[in-house]
Amino acid sequence: MPARDLSGFDLSGKTAIVTGAASGIGAATSIALSAAGADVCCADVDVDRLKETVDAINEAGGRAVATRCDVSDESDVAELVAFSERSLGPLDIMINNAGTVDTAPGPVHQADTADWRRLVSVNLDGVFFGCREALKVMFPRGRGRIINTASVWGLVGSSTVAPMSAYNATKGAVVNLTRELALQYAKHGITVNALCPGPVHTRLGGVYDVPEIKELFVAQTPMGRVASPEEMVGGYLYLASDAASFITGTALSVDGGWTAA
Ligand SMILES: NC(=O)c1ccc[n+]([C@@H]2O[C@H](COP(=O)([O-])OP(=O)(O)OC[C@H]3O[C@@H](n4cnc5c(N)ncnc54)[C@H](O)[C@@H]3O)[C@@H](O)[C@H]2O)c1
């Protein structure tokens, strides 16, 4: 590509799936993928809010479809990929973004097994199912982009803000699952990367609606503030694009300096 040719950033003609697309980072990323030219299949358990994302895209002249999908249910995820291909054509970009947080943060000796299992099933099983079902259709075609939403708390511990054993464990596992899948498919035209957000003001667990907790995040972030969901989308668009053709297995921190400290 000549140095001044920026066409590698253009996603026209591509199709993408985004899970957790009803809210926060997934909604912003779905809208941005469309603005960059992609057709987007938006998935979430919250079908009412999901409609808002899809309506925003379609009203702006983009092309989006919506489907209910619980990422912790492997048959839902298999049907998600099938629905996306039926609706929009061959899948180019899979963004495994749906996630949740520990219900009652606290030291691990007080942790609840049911909450641990819920986190593992959504945050880790969900990413595994999403990668597997996407790779089933990408591998025979020899092309594809997978981006998994991890967290800075997949790279460092969280107890400077809140003790969340299950969240940290699942996000760390997503980072290393990403690296391993990157190696498995590196010679097959498919890249697999993770994006590790720092604090982003979304609905996640309601934590940013509690002023004292939000202040803790602000105090811990070298930039002295939390991000908006829109500040995450550049990373997803880049990793989804041809401009990132030589990047695989990376965990890209978009964190206001959190992991530099
Ligand atoms: N907000 C942050 O500070 C932050 C930081 C690091 C990582 N993340 C990660 O970013 C991702 C998106 O979170 P967000 O901050 O936008 O939160 P959010 O709550 O605004 O959005 C998460 C979405 O995931 C959906 N979801 C939850 N469980 C699901 C399931 N089983 N199947 C399908 N959809 C499901 C929710 O309905 C919601 O729409 C998550 O993986 C989260 O862990 C967020």
The ligand as an ORCA input file, in Angstrom:
! r2SCAN-3c Opt
* xyz 0 1
  N     -17.073     -0.147     31.210
  C     -15.849     -0.450     31.621
  O     -15.251      0.267     32.443
  C     -15.149     -1.658     31.061
  C     -13.790     -1.808     31.322
  C     -13.121     -2.921     30.852
  C     -13.810     -3.859     30.105
  N     -15.129     -3.695     29.854
  C     -15.810     -4.726     29.072
  O     -16.471     -4.145     27.977
  C     -17.543     -5.006     27.573
  C     -18.778     -4.171     27.351
  O     -19.191     -3.632     28.600
  P     -19.808     -2.176     28.770
  O     -18.927     -1.434     29.680
  O     -20.160     -1.602     27.450
  O     -21.110     -2.538     29.645
  P     -22.662     -2.436     29.342
  O     -23.321     -3.057     30.535
  O     -23.039     -1.061     28.957
  O     -22.854     -3.395     28.077
  C     -22.734     -4.785     28.183
  C     -23.789     -5.436     27.305
  O     -23.602     -6.863     27.357
  C     -24.888     -7.449     27.407
  N     -24.826     -8.784     27.968
  C     -24.564     -9.137     29.261
  N     -24.634    -10.473     29.391
  C     -24.924    -10.975     28.167
  C     -25.112    -12.275     27.656
  N     -25.047    -13.353     28.453
  N     -25.360    -12.434     26.341
  C     -25.451    -11.348     25.533
  N     -25.304    -10.081     25.946
  C     -25.041     -9.910     27.259
  C     -25.718     -6.490     28.261
  O     -27.112     -6.678     28.068
  C     -25.214     -5.143     27.775
  O     -25.986     -4.638     26.714
  C     -17.669     -6.064     28.663
  O     -17.046     -7.254     28.224
  C     -16.912     -5.460     29.819
  O     -16.398     -6.428     30.704
  C     -15.820     -2.609     30.308
*
